[in-house]
Amino acid sequence: MNFFWPMRPRPEVGAMGRAGRVLHWTCLAAAALLLLMTPALAPSTADGVRDYGSAIAIVVPFALVVALAGRGLRYILAGE
């Protein structure tokens, strides 16, 4: 687990640390919402068939970037 979370969360953080934690959890929620919405975001072809492969290829990397951006914000603002 040290690779994904290299430090222990500090018990006391200032306002910037709390903001970093809130942004981190907000980005994780947004990434989860994107993943849940993947079937709805799939484009339809001319005959009405949805192309889920292209939606997965676009949405999953974007959700990963959003989640990692939230983790980076927490690292920068909270120092965790």
C-alpha positions in Angstrom: 0.0 0.0 0.0 3.0 2.3 0.4 3.2 2.7 -3.4 -0.3 4.2 -3.6 -0.2 6.0 -0.3 3.4 6.7 0.7 2.7 8.7 3.9 0.4 8.4 6.8 -2.3 11.1 6.9 -1.4 13.7 9.4 -3.9 14.1 12.3 -3.7 17.9 12.2 -3.6 19.9 9.0 -4.4 23.5 8.3 -7.0 25.0 6.0 -4.9 24.2 2.9 -4.6 20.6 4.0 -8.4 20.3 4.5 -8.9 21.9 1.0 -6.5 19.4 -0.5 -8.4 16.5 1.1 -11.7 17.9 -0.1 -10.4 18.3 -3.6 -9.0 14.8 -3.5 -12.3 13.3 -2.5 -14.2 15.5 -5.0 -11.9 14.3 -7.9 -12.3 10.7 -6.8 -16.1 11.1 -6.8 -16.0 12.7 -10.2 -13.9 9.9 -11.6 -16.2 7.3 -10.2 -19.2 9.1 -11.6 -17.5 9.2 -15.0 -16.9 5.5 -14.9 -20.5 4.8 -13.9 -21.7 7.0 -16.8 -19.5 5.3 -19.4 -22.5 3.4 -21.0 -24.5 6.6 -21.3 -21.6 8.4 -22.9 -21.1 5.7 -25.6 -21.8 7.1 -29.1 -24.5 5.6 -31.2 -23.8 4.5 -34.8 -26.2 5.3 -37.6 -28.3 2.1 -37.0 -28.7 2.9 -33.3 -26.0 0.5 -32.0 -23.9 1.9 -29.2 -20.1 1.6 -29.5 -19.0 0.9 -25.9 -15.4 0.2 -26.9 -14.7 3.7 -27.9 -16.4 5.1 -24.8 -14.3 2.9 -22.6 -11.2 3.9 -24.4 -11.9 7.6 -23.9 -13.6 7.7 -20.5 -11.4 5.3 -18.5 -8.1 7.1 -19.1 -9.8 10.5 -18.5 -11.2 9.2 -15.2 -7.8 8.0 -14.2 -6.3 11.4 -14.9 -9.0 13.1 -12.8 -8.3 10.7 -9.9 -4.6 11.2 -10.1 -5.0 15.0 -10.4 -7.0 14.9 -7.1 -4.2 12.8 -5.5 -1.7 15.3 -6.7 -3.6 18.2 -5.3 -3.8 16.5 -1.9 -0.1 15.9 -2.0 0.6 19.5 -2.9 -1.9 21.2 -0.5 -1.9 18.7 2.4 1.6 17.4 2.1 0.2 13.8 2.4 
